[in-house]
C-alpha cells in the first residue's frame, strides 16, 4: 500500500506549482499515515510527508528561456515550468516588431532576431501566482540579456552560444546558493502535506 501511495504522490505532485514555487522532483516520502476510511464511500485517505527539489523564481533572477509565442505587444517564453511575458516596452528600443517577416518577429535588422523557438536570457521583474500556475514578467532591456541562440528557422548569421533547451536559472538567489534547492517539506505544516483518497 505504501508503494501505491508513493506512486500516487509522484504522479500528482512532481512538476506542479505549489503556490510560490515549483516542485521539480520528489526525493523521498516519509511518515505515510495509516489509511483512514471515509464514511459513505469506502475510500481511504492518506497523509504523506515528503522531501523535494523545488524552484522558487524571484524578482531580479536571470533565467534562460525559449520563446513560444510572439505578437506586437511582446513575446511569451518558457523557462522550465515557468511561463514568462516580455512586453515590447521591456525590449531594447533598437529591436522593432516586424510584421512582414516570415514568421513575424522582433529584430534590429542586423544580428538579433526574436521569433518562436529562439533562446533568450530574461531578467524576472515580477511574478504572479494563480491556482496551480505561476507567471512572470521579464525584461531583456539590460546588458547581457536578450538573444542567446537563434531559432532553427532563422537565417541570421551570428555567433551562437551553446544553450540547453531549458535552463532553470542563471545567477544567484538571495535565499540560497542556487535557486534549485532541496528542502524537506515537514509533516506538520501546509507545505508538504498531501492527502490522497485511494479506491
PyMOL commands that set and color helices and strands:
alter all, ss='L'
color gray80, all
select helices_A, chain A and resi 2-13+88-90
alter helices_A, ss='H'
color red, helices_A
select strands_A, chain A and resi 22-30+36-37+44-55+62-71+74-79+82-87+96-98+105-107+113-114+119-130+133-139+146-149+167-170+180-185+194-198
alter strands_A, ss='S'
color yellow, strands_A
deselect
rebuild
show_as cartoon
